[in-house]
């Protein structure tokens, strides 16, 4: 009796881990047949490490259906994804994907530096890795063109108020808080899923 061929694995989201809780929540909520693989959310501070992580992971996953959850976090992001035969979600970065372009631009123009829970828990390590340990230099850099830390709390966020306050003290900026729905992030992911369906070989 001939064996029934195994079903192909579901499409995969390869993404930055910054919004992994939110993405997993939306996958479950919508019943999307997707698997996930998340990379370290601090890779964006080192272009070489980010490029290596993306290229090596994409190479390991070669032939796997899916797309990438990343913004334009690397100057060669387009080339990296083109070489791998895949594409990314639409948006400048993860914050824009979460807030939408209008609100993101508005807060950015008013002087916001965005703080998400994932970064708040490792803020000092991320900041000192890029700017060194001199707190006066760190504060000068952040206060040069930013006016406040905008802490973004989603329905999936835990209580990171203490970590946010410590982040604010490190860079010398006041805190503002914004409760954010997942509506825009859900739309961004749905658009990427729909594109995958349109480009699926079985639909060509």
Beta strands, then each sheet from edge to edge (+ up, - down):
strand 1: 11-16
strand 2: 34-39
strand 3: 66-69
strand 4: 112-116
strand 5: 148-154
strand 6: 174-180
sheet 1: 2+ 1+ 3+
sheet 2: 4+ 5+ 6+
end
